[in-house]
Amino acid sequence: MHLAGHSVDRHRDREIRIDTHSTRVCDDVWSLYRYAVRRLPGVPTLIEWDTDIPALDVLMAEAAKADAIQESQHVASA
């Protein structure tokens, strides 16, 4: 599974979310990820960040969030 940040643009009267891989993963995506790992325990996960790359500690914090979610689901199912 890949997780990435996005940007939001407006097109006429609609909001469009574009998978830009250029920001942190948003809370809504983390919520979807929690839902997904309950159904797909142990699914390999990649935090993808291709542009506007931040400091390593920011990248590591995003990876740690994914690890913590995976672990919490593992503990809950045990």
All heavy atoms as a GROMACS GRO file, in nm:
protein
  621
    1MET      N    1   0.085  -0.116   0.000
    1MET     CA    2   0.000   0.000   0.000
    1MET      C    3   0.090   0.122   0.000
    1MET      O    4   0.193   0.124   0.064
    1MET     CB    5  -0.088  -0.004   0.126
    1MET     CG    6  -0.182   0.110   0.133
    1MET     SD    7  -0.309   0.091   0.259
    1MET     CE    8  -0.369  -0.072   0.230
    2HIS      N    9   0.050   0.222  -0.075
    2HIS     CA   10   0.129   0.346  -0.074
    2HIS      C   11   0.047   0.458  -0.012
    2HIS      O   12  -0.072   0.469  -0.037
    2HIS     CB   13   0.182   0.376  -0.215
    2HIS     CG   14   0.128   0.496  -0.284
    2HIS    ND1   15   0.084   0.493  -0.413
    2HIS    CD2   16   0.113   0.624  -0.245
    2HIS    CE1   17   0.045   0.613  -0.451
    2HIS    NE2   18   0.061   0.693  -0.350
    3LEU      N   19   0.114   0.536   0.071
    3LEU     CA   20   0.054   0.653   0.135
    3LEU      C   21   0.133   0.775   0.092
    3LEU      O   22   0.256   0.770   0.087
    3LEU     CB   23   0.059   0.640   0.286
    3LEU     CG   24  -0.006   0.517   0.348
    3LEU    CD1   25   0.023   0.512   0.497
    3LEU    CD2   26  -0.154   0.515   0.321
    4ALA      N   27   0.063   0.883   0.060
    4ALA     CA   28   0.133   1.003   0.016
    4ALA      C   29   0.046   1.125   0.042
    4ALA      O   30  -0.075   1.114   0.062
    4ALA     CB   31   0.164   0.994  -0.133
    5GLY      N   32   0.111   1.239   0.040
    5GLY     CA   33   0.039   1.365   0.055
    5GLY      C   34  -0.023   1.408  -0.077
    5GLY      O   35   0.004   1.351  -0.183
    6HIS      N   36  -0.107   1.508  -0.069
    6HIS     CA   37  -0.177   1.555  -0.188
    6HIS      C   38  -0.193   1.707  -0.182
    6HIS      O   39  -0.169   1.769  -0.080
    6HIS     CB   40  -0.314   1.487  -0.199
    6HIS     CG   41  -0.408   1.528  -0.091
    6HIS    ND1   42  -0.408   1.469   0.033
    6HIS    CD2   43  -0.505   1.623  -0.088
    6HIS    CE1   44  -0.500   1.525   0.108
    6HIS    NE2   45  -0.561   1.619   0.038
    7SER      N   46  -0.233   1.761  -0.296
    7SER     CA   47  -0.271   1.902  -0.300
    7SER      C   48  -0.419   1.910  -0.336
    7SER      O   49  -0.477   1.814  -0.387
    7SER     CB   50  -0.185   1.979  -0.401
    7SER     OG   51  -0.207   1.929  -0.531
    8VAL      N   52  -0.478   2.024  -0.309
    8VAL     CA   53  -0.619   2.045  -0.339
    8VAL      C   54  -0.630   2.161  -0.436
    8VAL      O   55  -0.576   2.268  -0.412
    8VAL     CB   56  -0.700   2.076  -0.210
    8VAL    CG1   57  -0.845   2.103  -0.244
    8VAL    CG2   58  -0.686   1.962  -0.110
    9ASP      N   59  -0.696   2.136  -0.547
    9ASP     CA   60  -0.721   2.240  -0.648
    9ASP      C   61  -0.871   2.255  -0.668
    9ASP      O   62  -0.948   2.165  -0.635
    9ASP     CB   63  -0.657   2.202  -0.783
    9ASP     CG   64  -0.506   2.212  -0.781
    9ASP    OD1   65  -0.451   2.283  -0.695
    9ASP    OD2   66  -0.443   2.148  -0.867
   10ARG      N   67  -0.911   2.367  -0.722
   10ARG     CA   68  -1.051   2.389  -0.757
   10ARG      C   69  -1.063   2.387  -0.908
   10ARG      O   70  -0.980   2.443  -0.978
   10ARG     CB   71  -1.099   2.525  -0.706
   10ARG     CG   72  -1.085   2.543  -0.559
   10ARG     CD   73  -1.201   2.525  -0.469
   10ARG     NE   74  -1.333   2.528  -0.521
   10ARG     CZ   75  -1.428   2.446  -0.475
   10ARG    NH1   76  -1.400   2.358  -0.382
   10ARG    NH2   77  -1.550   2.454  -0.521
   11HIS      N   78  -1.163   2.319  -0.956
   11HIS     CA   79  -1.193   2.316  -1.099
   11HIS      C   80  -1.342   2.347  -1.112
   11HIS      O   81  -1.425   2.267  -1.069
   11HIS     CB   82  -1.159   2.180  -1.160
   11HIS     CG   83  -1.187   2.172  -1.306
   11HIS    ND1   84  -1.114   2.242  -1.398
   11HIS    CD2   85  -1.282   2.105  -1.374
   11HIS    CE1   86  -1.160   2.216  -1.518
   11HIS    NE2   87  -1.263   2.133  -1.506
   12ARG      N   88  -1.369   2.464  -1.164
   12ARG     CA   89  -1.507   2.514  -1.167
   12ARG      C   90  -1.562   2.515  -1.026
   12ARG      O   91  -1.508   2.580  -0.939
   12ARG     CB   92  -1.590   2.436  -1.265
   12ARG     CG   93  -1.539   2.448  -1.407
   12ARG     CD   94  -1.628   2.382  -1.506
   12ARG     NE   95  -1.564   2.390  -1.636
   12ARG     CZ   96  -1.586   2.303  -1.731
   12ARG    NH1   97  -1.671   2.204  -1.712
   12ARG    NH2   98  -1.526   2.316  -1.847
   13ASP      N   99  -1.666   2.438  -0.999
   13ASP     CA  100  -1.726   2.439  -0.865
   13ASP      C  101  -1.688   2.316  -0.785
   13ASP      O  102  -1.750   2.286  -0.683
   13ASP     CB  103  -1.878   2.453  -0.875
   13ASP     CG  104  -1.942   2.336  -0.950
   13ASP    OD1  105  -1.870   2.265  -1.022
   13ASP    OD2  106  -2.065   2.318  -0.938
   14ARG      N  107  -1.586   2.244  -0.830
   14ARG     CA  108  -1.548   2.119  -0.762
   14ARG      C  109  -1.407   2.127  -0.704
   14ARG      O  110  -1.320   2.194  -0.757
   14ARG     CB  111  -1.552   2.003  -0.862
   14ARG     CG  112  -1.690   1.978  -0.915
   14ARG     CD  113  -1.696   1.871  -1.019
   14ARG     NE  114  -1.631   1.749  -0.973
   14ARG     CZ  115  -1.602   1.649  -1.051
   14ARG    NH1  116  -1.632   1.653  -1.179
   14ARG    NH2  117  -1.544   1.541  -1.002
   15GLU      N  118  -1.391   2.056  -0.593
   15GLU     CA  119  -1.260   2.043  -0.531
   15GLU      C  120  -1.197   1.914  -0.582
   15GLU      O  121  -1.262   1.810  -0.583
   15GLU     CB  122  -1.277   2.037  -0.380
   15GLU     CG  123  -1.148   2.033  -0.303
   15GLU     CD  124  -1.174   2.037  -0.155
   15GLU    OE1  125  -1.190   1.928  -0.097
   15GLU    OE2  126  -1.177   2.146  -0.097
   16ILE      N  127  -1.073   1.923  -0.625
   16ILE     CA  128  -1.002   1.807  -0.678
   16ILE      C  129  -0.878   1.782  -0.593
   16ILE      O  130  -0.799   1.874  -0.571
   16ILE     CB  131  -0.961   1.829  -0.824
   16ILE    CG1  132  -1.083   1.855  -0.911
   16ILE    CG2  133  -0.881   1.711  -0.877
   16ILE    CD1  134  -1.050   1.903  -1.050
   17ARG      N  135  -0.861   1.661  -0.547
   17ARG     CA  136  -0.742   1.624  -0.471
   17ARG      C  137  -0.647   1.552  -0.564
   17ARG      O  138  -0.684   1.455  -0.630
   17ARG     CB  139  -0.779   1.534  -0.354
   17ARG     CG  140  -0.865   1.609  -0.253
   17ARG     CD  141  -0.907   1.524  -0.137
   17ARG     NE  142  -0.999   1.598  -0.055
   17ARG     CZ  143  -0.964   1.674   0.048
   17ARG    NH1  144  -0.838   1.683   0.081
   17ARG    NH2  145  -1.054   1.738   0.117
   18ILE      N  146  -0.523   1.601  -0.569
   18ILE     CA  147  -0.423   1.546  -0.660
   18ILE      C  148  -0.312   1.482  -0.579
   18ILE      O  149  -0.252   1.545  -0.492
   18ILE     CB  150  -0.366   1.657  -0.752
   18ILE    CG1  151  -0.483   1.718  -0.832
   18ILE    CG2  152  -0.260   1.600  -0.845
   18ILE    CD1  153  -0.446   1.842  -0.909
   19ASP      N  154  -0.285   1.357  -0.607
   19ASP     CA  155  -0.182   1.279  -0.539
   19ASP      C  156  -0.045   1.329  -0.584
   19ASP      O  157   0.012   1.282  -0.680
   19ASP     CB  158  -0.203   1.132  -0.577
   19ASP     CG  159  -0.110   1.037  -0.507
   19ASP    OD1  160  -0.050   1.075  -0.406
   19ASP    OD2  161  -0.096   0.924  -0.555
   20THR      N  162   0.007   1.429  -0.510
   20THR     CA  163   0.131   1.495  -0.552
   20THR      C  164   0.257   1.437  -0.489
   20THR      O  165   0.367   1.467  -0.533
   20THR     CB  166   0.125   1.645  -0.518
   20THR    OG1  167   0.102   1.658  -0.377
   20THR    CG2  168   0.017   1.716  -0.597
   21HIS      N  169   0.240   1.360  -0.382
   21HIS     CA  170   0.356   1.305  -0.309
   21HIS      C  171   0.447   1.416  -0.261
   21HIS      O  172   0.569   1.400  -0.257
   21HIS     CB  173   0.437   1.210  -0.398
   21HIS     CG  174   0.360   1.095  -0.453
   21HIS    ND1  175   0.420   0.998  -0.527
   21HIS    CD2  176   0.230   1.062  -0.446
   21HIS    CE1  177   0.330   0.909  -0.564
   21HIS    NE2  178   0.213   0.946  -0.515
   22SER      N  179   0.389   1.528  -0.219
   22SER     CA  180   0.472   1.643  -0.183
   22SER      C  181   0.444   1.700  -0.045
   22SER      O  182   0.498   1.805  -0.010
   22SER     CB  183   0.452   1.754  -0.287
   22SER     OG  184   0.318   1.798  -0.287
   23THR      N  185   0.360   1.633   0.033
   23THR     CA  186   0.328   1.680   0.168
   23THR      C  187   0.308   1.560   0.260
   23THR      O  188   0.309   1.446   0.215
   23THR     CB  189   0.198   1.763   0.168
   23THR    OG1  190   0.090   1.680   0.125
   23THR    CG2  191   0.207   1.885   0.079
   24ARG      N  192   0.285   1.590   0.386
   24ARG     CA  193   0.255   1.485   0.483
   24ARG      C  194   0.125   1.415   0.445
   24ARG      O  195   0.039   1.473   0.379
   24ARG     CB  196   0.239   1.543   0.623
   24ARG     CG  197   0.366   1.598   0.682
   24ARG     CD  198   0.335   1.660   0.819
   24ARG     NE  199   0.449   1.729   0.872
   24ARG     CZ  200   0.533   1.676   0.962
   24ARG    NH1  201   0.513   1.556   1.008
   24ARG    NH2  202   0.636   1.746   1.006
   25VAL      N  203   0.109   1.294   0.493
   25VAL     CA  204  -0.015   1.221   0.478
   25VAL      C  205  -0.120   1.289   0.566
   25VAL      O  206  -0.092   1.319   0.683
   25VAL     CB  207   0.004   1.073   0.519
   25VAL    CG1  208  -0.126   0.997   0.512
   25VAL    CG2  209   0.112   1.007   0.432
   26CYS      N  210  -0.238   1.315   0.512
   26CYS     CA  211  -0.340   1.388   0.589
   26CYS      C  212  -0.416   1.293   0.682
   26CYS      O  213  -0.414   1.170   0.665
   26CYS     CB  214  -0.435   1.462   0.495
   26CYS     SG  215  -0.550   1.358   0.407
   27ASP      N  216  -0.487   1.351   0.778
   27ASP     CA  217  -0.561   1.272   0.876
   27ASP      C  218  -0.665   1.180   0.812
   27ASP      O  219  -0.686   1.068   0.858
   27ASP     CB  220  -0.629   1.365   0.978
   27ASP     CG  221  -0.529   1.433   1.069
   27ASP    OD1  222  -0.415   1.384   1.083
   27ASP    OD2  223  -0.565   1.537   1.128
   28ASP      N  224  -0.732   1.227   0.708
   28ASP     CA  225  -0.832   1.142   0.641
   28ASP      C  226  -0.768   1.017   0.582
   28ASP      O  227  -0.825   0.907   0.589
   28ASP     CB  228  -0.905   1.218   0.531
   28ASP     CG  229  -1.002   1.322   0.584
   28ASP    OD1  230  -1.042   1.311   0.703
   28ASP    OD2  231  -1.037   1.413   0.508
   29VAL      N  232  -0.650   1.031   0.526
   29VAL     CA  233  -0.580   0.914   0.469
   29VAL      C  234  -0.534   0.820   0.581
   29VAL      O  235  -0.546   0.698   0.568
   29VAL     CB  236  -0.463   0.958   0.379
   29VAL    CG1  237  -0.377   0.839   0.337
   29VAL    CG2  238  -0.516   1.032   0.257
   30TRP      N  239  -0.487   0.876   0.692
   30TRP     CA  240  -0.450   0.790   0.805
   30TRP      C  241  -0.572   0.712   0.854
   30TRP      O  242  -0.560   0.593   0.888
   30TRP     CB  243  -0.390   0.871   0.919
   30TRP     CG  244  -0.249   0.918   0.893
   30TRP    CD1  245  -0.206   1.047   0.890
   30TRP    CD2  246  -0.134   0.836   0.865
   30TRP    NE1  247  -0.070   1.050   0.862
   30TRP    CE2  248  -0.024   0.922   0.847
   30TRP    CE3  249  -0.113   0.699   0.853
   30TRP    CZ2  250   0.104   0.875   0.817
   30TRP    CZ3  251   0.015   0.652   0.824
   30TRP    CH2  252   0.121   0.740   0.806
   31SER      N  253  -0.688   0.773   0.855
   31SER     CA  254  -0.810   0.702   0.896
   31SER      C  255  -0.842   0.588   0.800
   31SER      O  256  -0.877   0.478   0.843
   31SER     CB  257  -0.929   0.799   0.902
   31SER     OG  258  -0.911   0.891   1.005
   32LEU      N  259  -0.830   0.613   0.672
   32LEU     CA  260  -0.852   0.508   0.573
   32LEU      C  261  -0.749   0.396   0.588
   32LEU      O  262  -0.781   0.277   0.573
   32LEU     CB  263  -0.846   0.565   0.431
   32LEU     CG  264  -0.964   0.649   0.388
   32LEU    CD1  265  -0.934   0.719   0.256
   32LEU    CD2  266  -1.088   0.564   0.376
   33TYR      N  267  -0.627   0.434   0.620
   33TYR     CA  268  -0.521   0.335   0.639
   33TYR      C  269  -0.553   0.244   0.758
   33TYR      O  270  -0.538   0.122   0.750
   33TYR     CB  271  -0.387   0.406   0.657
   33TYR     CG  272  -0.270   0.312   0.673
   33TYR    CD1  273  -0.232   0.230   0.568
   33TYR    CD2  274  -0.199   0.305   0.791
   33TYR    CE1  275  -0.124   0.143   0.581
   33TYR    CE2  276  -0.092   0.220   0.806
   33TYR     CZ  277  -0.055   0.139   0.700
   33TYR     OH  278   0.051   0.053   0.713
   34ARG      N  279  -0.600   0.304   0.868
   34ARG     CA  280  -0.640   0.223   0.984
   34ARG      C  281  -0.748   0.122   0.945
   34ARG      O  282  -0.743   0.006   0.984
   34ARG     CB  283  -0.692   0.313   1.096
   34ARG     CG  284  -0.587   0.380   1.177
   34ARG     CD  285  -0.646   0.461   1.293
   34ARG     NE  286  -0.545   0.548   1.345
   34ARG     CZ  287  -0.520   0.670   1.299
   34ARG    NH1  288  -0.590   0.721   1.200
   34ARG    NH2  289  -0.423   0.742   1.351
   35TYR      N  290  -0.844   0.167   0.869
   35TYR     CA  291  -0.951   0.080   0.822
   35TYR      C  292  -0.893  -0.032   0.735
   35TYR      O  293  -0.929  -0.149   0.751
   35TYR     CB  294  -1.050   0.165   0.742
   35TYR     CG  295  -1.163   0.088   0.680
   35TYR    CD1  296  -1.277   0.056   0.754
   35TYR    CD2  297  -1.158   0.048   0.547
   35TYR    CE1  298  -1.382  -0.014   0.698
   35TYR    CE2  299  -1.263  -0.022   0.491
   35TYR     CZ  300  -1.374  -0.053   0.566
   35TYR     OH  301  -1.476  -0.123   0.509
   36ALA      N  302  -0.803   0.002   0.646
   36ALA     CA  303  -0.745  -0.098   0.554
   36ALA      C  304  -0.661  -0.202   0.627
   36ALA      O  305  -0.672  -0.322   0.597
   36ALA     CB  306  -0.661  -0.028   0.448
   37VAL      N  307  -0.579  -0.161   0.722
   37VAL     CA  308  -0.491  -0.259   0.788
   37VAL      C  309  -0.568  -0.353   0.880
   37VAL      O  310  -0.520  -0.462   0.910
   37VAL     CB  311  -0.371  -0.195   0.862
   37VAL    CG1  312  -0.281  -0.120   0.765
   37VAL    CG2  313  -0.414  -0.106   0.975
   38ARG      N  314  -0.689  -0.314   0.921
   38ARG     CA  315  -0.772  -0.408   0.995
   38ARG      C  316  -0.812  -0.525   0.905
   38ARG      O  317  -0.829  -0.637   0.951
   38ARG     CB  318  -0.898  -0.339   1.050
   38ARG     CG  319  -0.871  -0.256   1.173
   38ARG     CD  320  -0.999  -0.217   1.246
   38ARG     NE  321  -1.094  -0.144   1.165
   38ARG     CZ  322  -1.100  -0.011   1.158
   38ARG    NH1  323  -1.015   0.063   1.225
   38ARG    NH2  324  -1.191   0.048   1.083
   39ARG      N  325  -0.830  -0.498   0.778
   39ARG     CA  326  -0.871  -0.600   0.683
   39ARG      C  327  -0.753  -0.666   0.612
   39ARG      O  328  -0.767  -0.775   0.558
   39ARG     CB  329  -0.965  -0.539   0.580
   39ARG     CG  330  -1.103  -0.522   0.638
   39ARG     CD  331  -1.172  -0.397   0.591
   39ARG     NE  332  -1.302  -0.380   0.658
   39ARG     CZ  333  -1.318  -0.331   0.779
   39ARG    NH1  334  -1.214  -0.298   0.851
   39ARG    NH2  335  -1.437  -0.318   0.832
   40LEU      N  336  -0.640  -0.600   0.611
   40LEU     CA  337  -0.520  -0.652   0.545
   40LEU      C  338  -0.402  -0.648   0.641
   40LEU      O  339  -0.307  -0.572   0.622
   40LEU     CB  340  -0.487  -0.568   0.420
   40LEU     CG  341  -0.597  -0.556   0.316
   40LEU    CD1  342  -0.566  -0.444   0.219
   40LEU    CD2  343  -0.614  -0.688   0.243
   41PRO      N  344  -0.405  -0.726   0.747
   41PRO     CA  345  -0.297  -0.719   0.846
   41PRO      C  346  -0.162  -0.750   0.783
   41PRO      O  347  -0.150  -0.839   0.700
   41PRO     CB  348  -0.336  -0.824   0.950
   41PRO     CG  349  -0.446  -0.905   0.891
   41PRO     CD  350  -0.503  -0.829   0.777
   42GLY      N  351  -0.063  -0.671   0.822
   42GLY     CA  352   0.074  -0.692   0.774
   42GLY      C  353   0.098  -0.645   0.632
   42GLY      O  354   0.203  -0.675   0.574
   43VAL      N  355   0.004  -0.569   0.575
   43VAL     CA  356   0.022  -0.523   0.438
   43VAL      C  357   0.148  -0.435   0.429
   43VAL      O  358   0.169  -0.346   0.511
   43VAL     CB  359  -0.103  -0.446   0.388
   43VAL    CG1  360  -0.126  -0.317   0.463
   43VAL    CG2  361  -0.093  -0.418   0.239
   44PRO      N  362   0.237  -0.463   0.332
   44PRO     CA  363   0.355  -0.377   0.315
   44PRO      C  364   0.309  -0.234   0.282
   44PRO      O  365   0.214  -0.215   0.206
   44PRO     CB  366   0.428  -0.439   0.196
   44PRO     CG  367   0.379  -0.579   0.190
   44PRO     CD  368   0.236  -0.575   0.239
   45THR      N  369   0.377  -0.138   0.342
   45THR     CA  370   0.336   0.001   0.326
   45THR      C  371   0.456   0.088   0.291
   45THR      O  372   0.563   0.072   0.349
   45THR     CB  373   0.271   0.053   0.456
   45THR    OG1  374   0.160  -0.032   0.486
   45THR    CG2  375   0.224   0.196   0.442
   46LEU      N  376   0.435   0.179   0.198
   46LEU     CA  377   0.538   0.272   0.155
   46LEU      C  378   0.486   0.414   0.174
   46LEU      O  379   0.376   0.446   0.128
   46LEU     CB  380   0.570   0.248   0.007
   46LEU     CG  381   0.656   0.353  -0.063
   46LEU    CD1  382   0.800   0.343  -0.013
   46LEU    CD2  383   0.651   0.333  -0.213
   47ILE      N  384   0.563   0.497   0.243
   47ILE     CA  385   0.533   0.640   0.247
   47ILE      C  386   0.607   0.700   0.127
   47ILE      O  387   0.729   0.693   0.119
   47ILE     CB  388   0.584   0.707   0.377
   47ILE    CG1  389   0.527   0.638   0.501
   47ILE    CG2  390   0.552   0.856   0.376
   47ILE    CD1  391   0.380   0.652   0.522
   48GLU      N  392   0.530   0.755   0.034
   48GLU     CA  393   0.590   0.806  -0.089
   48GLU      C  394   0.595   0.958  -0.085
   48GLU      O  395   0.493   1.023  -0.060
   48GLU     CB  396   0.508   0.758  -0.208
   48GLU     CG  397   0.583   0.764  -0.337
   48GLU     CD  398   0.518   0.681  -0.446
   48GLU    OE1  399   0.423   0.605  -0.418
   48GLU    OE2  400   0.562   0.695  -0.560
   49TRP      N  401   0.713   1.014  -0.106
   49TRP     CA  402   0.732   1.159  -0.100
   49TRP      C  403   0.836   1.193  -0.207
   49TRP      O  404   0.954   1.172  -0.188
   49TRP     CB  405   0.783   1.199   0.037
   49TRP     CG  406   0.756   1.341   0.075
   49TRP    CD1  407   0.773   1.453  -0.002
   49TRP    CD2  408   0.707   1.388   0.200
   49TRP    NE1  409   0.739   1.565   0.066
   49TRP    CE2  410   0.697   1.527   0.192
   49TRP    CE3  411   0.671   1.324   0.318
   49TRP    CZ2  412   0.653   1.605   0.298
   49TRP    CZ3  413   0.628   1.403   0.422
   49TRP    CH2  414   0.618   1.541   0.412
   50ASP      N  415   0.789   1.243  -0.322
   50ASP     CA  416   0.875   1.260  -0.438
   50ASP      C  417   0.925   1.402  -0.461
   50ASP      O  418   1.028   1.421  -0.525
   50ASP     CB  419   0.802   1.215  -0.565
   50ASP     CG  420   0.763   1.069  -0.560
   50ASP    OD1  421   0.828   0.992  -0.488
   50ASP    OD2  422   0.665   1.033  -0.627
   51THR      N  423   0.851   1.502  -0.415
   51THR     CA  424   0.892   1.641  -0.436
   51THR      C  425   0.880   1.718  -0.306
   51THR      O  426   0.815   1.674  -0.212
   51THR     CB  427   0.803   1.710  -0.543
   51THR    OG1  428   0.668   1.709  -0.498
   51THR    CG2  429   0.812   1.639  -0.677
   52ASP      N  430   0.947   1.832  -0.299
   52ASP     CA  431   0.949   1.913  -0.177
   52ASP      C  432   0.987   1.827  -0.057
   52ASP      O  433   0.924   1.831   0.048
   52ASP     CB  434   0.814   1.981  -0.153
   52ASP     CG  435   0.773   2.072  -0.267
   52ASP    OD1  436   0.863   2.135  -0.327
   52ASP    OD2  437   0.653   2.080  -0.298
   53ILE      N  438   1.091   1.748  -0.074
   53ILE     CA  439   1.132   1.650   0.027
   53ILE      C  440   1.179   1.722   0.154
   53ILE      O  441   1.265   1.807   0.149
   53ILE     CB  442   1.241   1.557  -0.028
   53ILE    CG1  443   1.182   1.481  -0.147
   53ILE    CG2  444   1.292   1.462   0.078
   53ILE    CD1  445   1.282   1.401  -0.225
   54PRO      N  446   1.120   1.684   0.269
   54PRO     CA  447   1.155   1.750   0.396
   54PRO      C  448   1.278   1.685   0.460
   54PRO      O  449   1.336   1.591   0.406
   54PRO     CB  450   1.030   1.726   0.480
   54PRO     CG  451   0.986   1.591   0.435
   54PRO     CD  452   1.013   1.588   0.287
   55ALA      N  453   1.308   1.730   0.580
   55ALA     CA  454   1.417   1.671   0.658
   55ALA      C  455   1.386   1.524   0.689
   55ALA      O  456   1.270   1.483   0.695
   55ALA     CB  457   1.436   1.750   0.787
   56LEU      N  458   1.491   1.448   0.711
   56LEU     CA  459   1.477   1.305   0.737
   56LEU      C  460   1.386   1.277   0.857
   56LEU      O  461   1.307   1.182   0.854
   56LEU     CB  462   1.614   1.241   0.758
   56LEU     CG  463   1.614   1.091   0.784
   56LEU    CD1  464   1.550   1.015   0.669
   56LEU    CD2  465   1.756   1.042   0.812
   57ASP      N  466   1.392   1.359   0.961
   57ASP     CA  467   1.309   1.333   1.078
   57ASP      C  468   1.160   1.343   1.047
   57ASP      O  469   1.078   1.270   1.105
   57ASP     CB  470   1.346   1.425   1.196
   57ASP     CG  471   1.327   1.572   1.167
   57ASP    OD1  472   1.348   1.615   1.052
   57ASP    OD2  473   1.292   1.646   1.261
   58VAL      N  474   1.121   1.426   0.951
   58VAL     CA  475   0.981   1.435   0.910
   58VAL      C  476   0.940   1.306   0.838
   58VAL      O  477   0.834   1.250   0.865
   58VAL     CB  478   0.958   1.558   0.819
   58VAL    CG1  479   0.817   1.560   0.762
   58VAL    CG2  480   0.987   1.687   0.896
   59LEU      N  481   1.026   1.259   0.750
   59LEU     CA  482   0.999   1.134   0.679
   59LEU      C  483   0.989   1.017   0.776
   59LEU      O  484   0.899   0.933   0.765
   59LEU     CB  485   1.107   1.106   0.575
   59LEU     CG  486   1.120   1.209   0.462
   59LEU    CD1  487   1.243   1.180   0.379
   59LEU    CD2  488   0.995   1.210   0.376
   60MET      N  489   1.080   1.013   0.870
   60MET     CA  490   1.079   0.905   0.969
   60MET      C  491   0.955   0.910   1.057
   60MET      O  492   0.900   0.806   1.095
   60MET     CB  493   1.206   0.911   1.055
   60MET     CG  494   1.335   0.890   0.976
   60MET     SD  495   1.344   0.730   0.894
   60MET     CE  496   1.359   0.623   1.035
   61ALA      N  497   0.907   1.030   1.088
   61ALA     CA  498   0.785   1.044   1.169
   61ALA      C  499   0.664   0.989   1.093
   61ALA      O  500   0.577   0.924   1.153
   61ALA     CB  501   0.763   1.190   1.207
   62GLU      N  502   0.657   1.013   0.963
   62GLU     CA  503   0.546   0.958   0.884
   62GLU      C  504   0.554   0.805   0.881
   62GLU      O  505   0.452   0.737   0.898
   62GLU     CB  506   0.550   1.013   0.740
   62GLU     CG  507   0.518   1.160   0.729
   62GLU     CD  508   0.372   1.192   0.757
   62GLU    OE1  509   0.289   1.184   0.665
   62GLU    OE2  510   0.341   1.224   0.874
   63ALA      N  511   0.673   0.751   0.864
   63ALA     CA  512   0.689   0.605   0.865
   63ALA      C  513   0.653   0.549   1.002
   63ALA      O  514   0.591   0.441   1.012
   63ALA     CB  515   0.832   0.569   0.826
   64ALA      N  516   0.689   0.620   1.108
   64ALA     CA  517   0.657   0.574   1.244
   64ALA      C  518   0.505   0.570   1.266
   64ALA      O  519   0.455   0.481   1.336
   64ALA     CB  520   0.724   0.664   1.347
   65LYS      N  521   0.432   0.664   1.207
   65LYS     CA  522   0.285   0.661   1.218
   65LYS      C  523   0.230   0.533   1.157
   65LYS      O  524   0.143   0.467   1.215
   65LYS     CB  525   0.223   0.782   1.148
   65LYS     CG  526   0.233   0.911   1.222
   65LYS     CD  527   0.161   1.019   1.142
   65LYS     CE  528   0.185   1.155   1.201
   65LYS     NZ  529   0.117   1.261   1.123
   66ALA      N  530   0.279   0.500   1.038
   66ALA     CA  531   0.232   0.378   0.971
   66ALA      C  532   0.267   0.256   1.055
   66ALA      O  533   0.184   0.166   1.073
   66ALA     CB  534   0.293   0.367   0.831
   67ASP      N  535   0.388   0.252   1.109
   67ASP     CA  536   0.429   0.139   1.195
   67ASP      C  537   0.339   0.128   1.317
   67ASP      O  538   0.298   0.018   1.355
   67ASP     CB  539   0.574   0.155   1.240
   67ASP     CG  540   0.674   0.131   1.128
   67ASP    OD1  541   0.638   0.071   1.025
   67ASP    OD2  542   0.791   0.172   1.147
   68ALA      N  543   0.308   0.242   1.379
   68ALA     CA  544   0.225   0.241   1.500
   68ALA      C  545   0.084   0.192   1.469
   68ALA      O  546   0.025   0.117   1.547
   68ALA     CB  547   0.221   0.381   1.561
   69ILE      N  548   0.031   0.232   1.356
   69ILE     CA  549  -0.103   0.186   1.317
   69ILE      C  550  -0.100   0.035   1.292
   69ILE      O  551  -0.188  -0.039   1.340
   69ILE     CB  552  -0.154   0.263   1.194
   69ILE    CG1  553  -0.184   0.408   1.235
   69ILE    CG2  554  -0.277   0.196   1.133
   69ILE    CD1  555  -0.207   0.502   1.118
   70GLN      N  556   0.001  -0.012   1.221
   70GLN     CA  557   0.012  -0.155   1.196
   70GLN      C  558   0.021  -0.230   1.329
   70GLN      O  559  -0.046  -0.332   1.350
   70GLN     CB  560   0.138  -0.186   1.113
   70GLN     CG  561   0.126  -0.149   0.968
   70GLN     CD  562   0.076  -0.263   0.882
   70GLN    OE1  563   0.059  -0.376   0.927
   70GLN    NE2  564   0.053  -0.234   0.756
   71GLU      N  565   0.105  -0.181   1.419
   71GLU     CA  566   0.124  -0.248   1.548
   71GLU      C  567  -0.004  -0.248   1.631
   71GLU      O  568  -0.039  -0.346   1.694
   71GLU     CB  569   0.238  -0.182   1.626
   71GLU     CG  570   0.269  -0.248   1.757
   71GLU     CD  571   0.312  -0.395   1.746
   71GLU    OE1  572   0.368  -0.435   1.643
   71GLU    OE2  573   0.286  -0.471   1.843
   72SER      N  574  -0.076  -0.134   1.631
   72SER     CA  575  -0.198  -0.128   1.710
   72SER      C  576  -0.302  -0.226   1.657
   72SER      O  577  -0.378  -0.285   1.735
   72SER     CB  578  -0.254   0.015   1.711
   72SER     OG  579  -0.307   0.050   1.585
   73GLN      N  580  -0.306  -0.247   1.530
   73GLN     CA  581  -0.400  -0.342   1.472
   73GLN      C  582  -0.357  -0.486   1.504
   73GLN      O  583  -0.440  -0.572   1.526
   73GLN     CB  584  -0.415  -0.321   1.322
   73GLN     CG  585  -0.476  -0.189   1.285
   73GLN     CD  586  -0.606  -0.162   1.358
   73GLN    OE1  587  -0.694  -0.246   1.367
   73GLN    NE2  588  -0.620  -0.042   1.413
   74HIS      N  589  -0.226  -0.509   1.507
   74HIS     CA  590  -0.174  -0.641   1.540
   74HIS      C  591  -0.209  -0.676   1.686
   74HIS      O  592  -0.255  -0.786   1.715
   74HIS     CB  593  -0.023  -0.645   1.518
   74HIS     CG  594   0.040  -0.773   1.564
   74HIS    ND1  595   0.023  -0.891   1.494
   74HIS    CD2  596   0.117  -0.801   1.670
   74HIS    CE1  597   0.088  -0.987   1.558
   74HIS    NE2  598   0.147  -0.935   1.664
   75VAL      N  599  -0.190  -0.580   1.775
   75VAL     CA  600  -0.221  -0.602   1.917
   75VAL      C  601  -0.371  -0.622   1.936
   75VAL      O  602  -0.414  -0.710   2.010
   75VAL     CB  603  -0.170  -0.482   2.002
   75VAL    CG1  604  -0.224  -0.488   2.144
   75VAL    CG2  605  -0.017  -0.480   2.002
   76ALA      N  606  -0.453  -0.543   1.865
   76ALA     CA  607  -0.598  -0.552   1.880
   76ALA      C  608  -0.650  -0.687   1.831
   76ALA      O  609  -0.748  -0.738   1.883
   76ALA     CB  610  -0.665  -0.439   1.802
   77SER      N  611  -0.584  -0.745   1.732
   77SER     CA  612  -0.633  -0.872   1.678
   77SER      C  613  -0.578  -0.994   1.752
   77SER      O  614  -0.622  -1.104   1.731
   77SER     CB  615  -0.599  -0.882   1.529
   77SER     OG  616  -0.459  -0.890   1.512
   78ALA      N  617  -0.480  -0.970   1.841
   78ALA     CA  618  -0.418  -1.082   1.913
   78ALA      C  619  -0.504  -1.130   2.029
   78ALA      O  620  -0.596  -1.076   2.072
   78ALA     CB  621  -0.282  -1.041   1.964
   0.00000   0.00000   0.00000
